[in-house]
């Protein structure tokens, strides 16, 4: 199963933060992208173990990311 994660860098701590939309509790942080990938894989596997088949079938399909120009 392929899972898409949203990754950003916290400007205050410098840590990478990863979240998997559609899977409650699937988020973690790390100092490196490699560590973040390991942490995300572990947390997603744990979350999926706790979900029943019906809930797993409802995980949204990732479509893409868009950048928007907004007035400030």
Secondary structure, 3 states (H helix, E strand, C coil): CCCCCEEEECCCCCCEEEECCCCCCCEEEECCHHHHHHHHHHHHHHHHHHCCHHHHHCCCCCCCCCCCCCCC
